[in-house]
Amino acid sequence: MAAACNLTFCVVGRDARQLAAARALQNSGYTVLGAEGAGQADYILLPMPMDAEAADLARILRAARPGTLALGGRISEPVRKAAQAAGVELVDYFLRPELACLNAVPTAEGCLALLMQLRQRTIWESEFLVLGYGRIGRAVARRLQALGGQVTIAARAPEQRAAARCRHWAGR
């Protein structure tokens, strides 16, 4: 365990990501509190908000000290307003391009896991239509092709269609 640190984190939520973050912070020597500790925290780690959670998240942010830094992803407008009213600095980490890019990998792998669980046959030599060729569409298409799937891309944006066409021919 690392040396004790004088910083306190409030980790809100109990999904696997939040629990892993809390463990990593504790293992690094930080003090970690649950949602009830928002008023004592230097940093607040928010879950990916959903509309149903906005009221709870707003209540937690109102309890925080002004100047506290809160980090979350896909932050809703009610949560933004609550943070501003409480004087809490709010950072949406999903606006960071590197996170959006890296997040496509587990999203695509989750898609393939569901596909493999629900299909009656192999991906190899099966035909697939991938709708869109953004970060996630590219990641899904690459993985399907790597497993021997015959992938067709459909995208509205001309630059995505061109990128798919270039990628398709480059892989042959």
Secondary structure by P-SEA (a helix, b strand, c coil): ccccccbbbbbccccaaaaaaaaaaaaaccccccccccccccbbbbccccccaaaaaaaaaaaccccbbbbbccccaaaaaaaaaacbbbbcccccaaaaaaaaaaaaaaaaaaaaaccccccccbbbbbccccaaaaaaaaaaaaaccbbbbbbccaaaaaaaaaaaaaac
